[in-house]
Amino acid sequence: MAPHAAFELLGGERYVALAPGETQPISVVFRPGTIGRHLQAGTEVVVTASFHSDTRAQLPGSAVALKLIQINFKGTNLPLAWFAAAAAAEAPPAANAEPEYSVVAKSEKELTVKVWAAADAARYECAGGAIAFRPTLMFQSRSFAFTLRNAGATHLPFRWAVRPESGTLAPGEESAVQVHFSPQEVLDCDRMLVADLPDLADGLPALRRALTGSVLRPWCHFELPASTYLAQGVRPESSGGAKVTSVLDSNTKVLEIASLGIKVRNTKRTEMAFEFAPSSPEPLEALWRFRAPSCGVDVLLLV
């Protein structure tokens, strides 16, 4: 028969330590610790460590000694009733004494278990003050970025109506927060951004940042699909025999047309219609300029 095993936390099931720089001892309770510590051959047991502190405290990898030995129970029958009683209660009934056993020679050994624990209220570091967006045209977008940092010793969950909307920061970890202002109508745009940070430390205010912005109504608006054409570096050196303009204004609008084939008329329609009938497979470009002089509108369009 394969030997059974017994384990014991040296010093009992309650481990008491003093963290560096702390004056109050920190207690970690292991269950089972000294009760129900026998294991039948081929079985396992889950040991639960419970940590509690009423003050801010940390255990930075403190060592706990665990003694392991191989044993043989005396008698021909396994003490199954004792195992059942130990599993059903914190302690076996008094009348049901711990079964007798013998220790297998030279089987005793110690295992060191490292314990990391931290107790702390939620703490954060973040720039304060209002976020004021510059006047923004309808259907356009502006963004503002700031950093949220976990200044506590425990994980910091957060949730709010920005990007990222929610998450959890490890101690010392930072998150880049993006606030976007994308007005769709000329309306009042004064808002208050409030972060949901549970269990904040006493005296630490809730994280709030005022948001303000003004909206401008454009004389005209080009609502085109997003394009990465200019950033891809795939522009031809010439188009229709003419050298293309290498440098374009950053406000140039791009309209891409995917050809269906040579000599085939390709049409792209919005409020205006563009027709494209290529005579060769090479990429071509055409610059168009939309002007409304009375409104001061001058938009360059690359097709």
C-alpha positions as CSV (number, residue, x, y, z in Angstrom):
1,M,0.0,0.0,0.0
2,A,1.3,3.4,-0.9
3,P,2.0,5.6,2.2
4,H,-0.6,8.2,3.2
5,A,0.5,11.7,4.1
6,A,0.1,14.2,6.9
7,F,0.9,18.0,6.7
8,E,1.2,20.6,9.4
9,L,1.8,24.3,9.4
10,L,4.6,24.9,11.8
11,G,3.4,27.4,14.4
12,G,-0.2,26.4,13.9
13,E,-2.9,27.5,11.5
14,R,-2.6,31.2,12.3
15,Y,0.5,32.8,10.9
16,V,1.3,36.2,12.4
17,A,3.9,38.5,10.8
18,L,5.1,42.1,11.1
19,A,5.5,43.8,7.7
20,P,8.5,46.1,7.1
21,G,7.8,49.5,8.6
22,E,4.6,48.4,10.3
23,T,3.9,48.3,14.1
24,Q,0.7,46.2,14.0
25,P,1.1,42.5,13.4
26,I,-0.7,41.0,10.3
27,S,-2.5,37.7,10.6
28,V,-3.1,35.1,7.9
29,V,-5.2,32.0,8.8
30,F,-4.8,28.7,7.0
31,R,-7.7,26.2,6.9
32,P,-7.2,23.3,7.3
33,G,-4.0,23.9,9.3
34,T,-3.7,21.5,12.2
35,I,-7.2,19.9,11.9
36,G,-8.1,17.4,9.3
37,R,-4.5,17.4,8.0
38,H,-4.3,13.8,7.0
39,L,-4.4,12.8,3.3
40,Q,-5.3,9.4,2.0
41,A,-3.0,8.0,-0.8
42,G,-3.9,9.6,-4.1
43,T,-6.1,12.3,-2.7
44,E,-5.7,16.1,-2.3
45,V,-6.8,18.9,-0.1
46,V,-7.5,22.6,-0.8
47,V,-5.9,24.8,1.8
48,T,-7.4,28.3,2.1
49,A,-5.5,31.3,3.3
50,S,-7.5,34.2,4.7
51,F,-6.0,37.6,5.2
52,H,-7.6,40.5,7.1
53,S,-6.3,43.8,8.2
54,D,-8.1,46.9,9.6
55,T,-5.1,49.1,8.6
56,R,-3.1,49.7,5.4
57,A,-0.5,46.8,5.4
58,Q,1.5,44.6,3.1
59,L,3.2,41.2,3.3
60,P,6.0,41.2,0.7
61,G,6.5,37.4,0.2
62,S,6.7,36.3,3.8
63,A,7.8,32.7,4.3
64,V,5.5,30.1,6.0
65,A,6.9,26.7,6.9
66,L,4.9,23.6,6.0
67,K,5.9,20.2,7.4
68,L,5.2,17.1,5.3
69,I,5.5,13.4,6.3
70,Q,4.5,10.1,4.9
71,I,2.5,7.9,7.3
72,N,0.9,4.5,7.6
73,F,-2.3,4.1,9.6
74,K,-2.3,1.3,12.1
75,G,-4.7,-1.5,11.7
76,T,-6.1,-3.1,8.6
77,N,-9.0,-0.7,7.8
78,L,-8.7,2.9,6.8
79,P,-10.4,5.3,9.3
80,L,-13.0,6.5,6.8
81,A,-15.4,7.7,9.4
82,W,-12.7,10.0,10.8
83,F,-12.0,11.4,7.4
84,A,-15.7,12.1,6.8
85,A,-16.1,13.8,10.1
86,A,-13.0,16.0,9.5
87,A,-14.3,17.0,6.1
88,A,-17.8,17.9,7.4
89,A,-16.7,20.1,10.4
90,E,-13.9,22.4,11.4
91,A,-12.8,19.8,14.0
92,P,-13.5,16.1,14.3
93,P,-15.9,15.1,17.1
94,A,-14.2,14.7,20.4
95,A,-15.3,11.1,20.8
96,N,-13.8,10.3,17.4
97,A,-10.1,10.7,18.2
98,E,-7.4,11.1,15.6
99,P,-6.4,7.7,14.2
100,E,-3.1,6.2,15.2
101,Y,-0.4,6.1,12.6
102,S,3.3,5.5,12.2
103,V,5.8,7.8,10.4
104,V,7.6,6.4,7.4
105,A,11.3,6.6,8.1
106,K,13.2,9.6,6.6
107,S,10.1,10.9,4.9
108,E,9.8,14.2,6.8
109,K,10.5,17.4,4.9
110,E,9.6,21.0,5.0
111,L,8.1,23.1,2.3
112,T,8.3,26.9,2.3
113,V,5.2,28.8,1.2
114,K,5.5,32.4,0.2
115,V,2.7,34.7,1.2
116,W,2.0,38.0,-0.6
117,A,-0.9,40.1,0.7
118,A,-1.9,43.7,0.7
119,A,-4.7,45.7,2.5
120,D,-5.4,49.2,1.3
121,A,-8.2,51.6,0.3
122,A,-8.4,52.7,-3.3
123,R,-6.0,55.5,-4.1
124,Y,-5.5,57.3,-7.4
125,E,-3.4,60.0,-9.0
126,C,-4.9,62.1,-11.8
127,A,-4.6,65.7,-13.1
128,G,-7.5,67.9,-12.1
129,G,-9.2,70.9,-13.6
130,A,-11.7,71.4,-16.4
131,I,-11.2,70.0,-19.9
132,A,-12.1,72.8,-22.4
133,F,-12.3,71.8,-26.0
134,R,-11.7,74.5,-28.6
135,P,-14.6,75.5,-30.8
136,T,-15.4,72.4,-33.0
137,L,-17.4,72.1,-36.2
138,M,-20.4,69.8,-36.3
139,F,-19.5,66.3,-37.4
140,Q,-15.8,66.9,-36.6
141,S,-14.0,65.5,-33.6
142,R,-11.4,66.6,-31.0
143,S,-9.8,64.5,-28.3
144,F,-8.0,65.1,-25.0
145,A,-5.8,62.7,-23.2
146,F,-4.8,62.4,-19.6
147,T,-3.4,59.7,-17.3
148,L,-5.0,57.8,-14.4
149,R,-2.6,56.1,-12.0
150,N,-3.2,53.6,-9.3
151,A,-1.4,55.0,-6.2
152,G,-2.5,52.3,-3.8
153,A,-1.2,48.9,-2.8
154,T,-4.2,46.9,-4.2
155,H,-5.9,46.6,-7.6
156,L,-8.0,49.6,-8.6
157,P,-11.2,48.9,-10.6
158,F,-12.6,51.9,-12.5
159,R,-15.6,52.7,-14.8
160,W,-16.7,55.9,-16.6
161,A,-18.0,57.1,-20.0
162,V,-14.6,57.5,-21.8
163,R,-12.1,55.3,-23.4
164,P,-11.3,52.9,-21.9
165,E,-14.8,52.7,-20.3
166,S,-13.7,50.3,-17.6
167,G,-10.8,48.2,-16.3
168,T,-8.6,47.4,-13.4
169,L,-5.2,48.9,-12.6
170,A,-2.5,46.9,-10.7
171,P,-0.6,48.9,-8.0
172,G,1.5,51.5,-9.7
173,E,-0.1,50.9,-13.2
174,E,-1.2,53.8,-15.4
175,S,-4.0,54.1,-18.0
176,A,-4.1,56.6,-20.8
177,V,-7.6,58.1,-20.9
178,Q,-9.1,59.5,-24.0
179,V,-12.0,62.0,-24.0
180,H,-13.6,62.7,-27.4
181,F,-15.8,65.6,-28.4
182,S,-17.8,64.9,-31.5
183,P,-20.8,67.3,-31.7
184,Q,-23.7,66.5,-34.0
185,E,-25.7,69.6,-33.3
186,V,-25.2,73.1,-31.9
187,L,-26.2,72.4,-28.3
188,D,-25.0,73.3,-24.8
189,C,-21.9,71.1,-24.2
190,D,-21.2,71.6,-20.4
191,R,-20.8,68.2,-18.8
192,M,-19.2,66.6,-15.7
193,L,-17.0,63.5,-16.1
194,V,-17.2,61.3,-13.0
195,A,-15.2,58.1,-12.4
196,D,-16.6,55.2,-10.5
197,L,-13.8,54.2,-8.1
198,P,-15.1,52.0,-5.3
199,D,-13.7,52.1,-1.7
200,L,-11.8,55.3,-2.0
201,A,-9.5,56.2,1.0
202,D,-10.8,58.6,3.6
203,G,-10.2,62.2,2.6
204,L,-9.6,61.4,-1.1
205,P,-12.3,63.2,-3.2
206,A,-14.2,61.5,-6.0
207,L,-12.5,61.9,-9.4
208,R,-14.4,64.5,-11.3
209,R,-13.4,66.7,-14.3
210,A,-15.7,69.3,-15.9
211,L,-16.0,69.2,-19.7
212,T,-16.8,72.2,-21.8
213,G,-16.9,72.8,-25.5
214,S,-18.6,75.1,-28.1
215,V,-20.0,73.9,-31.4
216,L,-19.8,75.7,-34.8
217,R,-22.2,75.0,-37.6
218,P,-20.3,74.6,-40.9
219,W,-21.4,76.2,-44.2
220,C,-20.9,72.9,-45.9
221,H,-19.8,69.4,-44.8
222,F,-18.0,66.6,-46.7
223,E,-19.1,63.4,-45.0
224,L,-16.6,60.9,-46.7
225,P,-15.5,57.4,-45.5
226,A,-12.3,57.4,-43.6
227,S,-9.3,56.9,-45.8
228,T,-5.6,56.0,-45.2
229,Y,-4.6,56.5,-48.8
230,L,-2.3,59.4,-48.2
231,A,-0.6,57.6,-45.2
232,Q,0.0,54.4,-47.1
233,G,2.7,55.8,-49.5
234,V,1.1,54.2,-52.6
235,R,0.5,57.4,-54.6
236,P,1.6,57.2,-58.2
237,E,4.4,59.4,-59.5
238,S,2.2,60.6,-62.4
239,S,-1.5,60.6,-63.3
240,G,-2.7,60.9,-66.8
241,G,0.8,61.8,-68.0
242,A,1.1,64.7,-65.5
243,K,3.3,64.6,-62.4
244,V,1.2,64.4,-59.3
245,T,1.5,67.0,-56.5
246,S,3.8,65.4,-53.9
247,V,2.7,67.6,-50.9
248,L,-1.0,68.1,-50.2
249,D,-2.7,70.3,-47.6
250,S,-3.4,68.3,-44.4
251,N,-7.1,69.3,-44.7
252,T,-7.4,67.6,-48.2
253,K,-10.4,65.3,-48.4
254,V,-9.9,61.9,-50.0
255,L,-12.5,60.0,-52.1
256,E,-11.3,56.5,-53.2
257,I,-12.9,54.7,-56.1
258,A,-12.2,51.0,-56.7
259,S,-12.3,50.3,-60.4
260,L,-14.4,47.5,-61.8
261,G,-12.1,47.1,-64.8
262,I,-10.5,48.9,-67.8
263,K,-13.0,50.9,-70.0
264,V,-15.7,50.4,-67.4
265,R,-17.5,53.4,-66.1
266,N,-17.2,53.6,-62.3
267,T,-19.5,56.0,-60.4
268,K,-19.2,57.3,-56.9
269,R,-22.2,59.3,-55.7
270,T,-22.9,61.4,-52.7
271,E,-24.6,64.8,-53.2
272,M,-22.2,65.1,-56.2
273,A,-21.4,62.3,-58.8
274,F,-17.9,61.3,-59.9
275,E,-17.4,59.0,-62.9
276,F,-14.2,57.2,-63.6
277,A,-13.6,55.2,-66.9
278,P,-9.9,54.1,-66.8
279,S,-8.0,53.2,-69.9
280,S,-5.2,51.4,-68.1
281,P,-4.7,49.5,-64.8
282,E,-2.4,52.1,-63.2
283,P,-3.7,54.2,-60.3
284,L,-4.7,57.7,-61.2
285,E,-5.4,60.8,-59.2
286,A,-7.4,64.0,-59.9
287,L,-7.5,67.1,-57.7
288,W,-10.7,69.0,-57.4
289,R,-11.4,72.2,-55.5
290,F,-14.7,73.1,-53.9
291,R,-15.2,76.8,-53.4
292,A,-18.0,79.0,-51.9
293,P,-16.3,82.4,-51.9
294,S,-19.2,84.2,-50.2
295,C,-18.8,81.8,-47.2
296,G,-15.1,81.7,-47.2
297,V,-15.1,77.9,-48.0
298,D,-12.2,76.4,-50.0
299,V,-11.8,72.6,-49.8
300,L,-9.3,70.5,-51.8
301,L,-10.6,67.1,-52.8
302,L,-8.3,64.3,-54.0
303,V,-10.1,61.6,-56.1
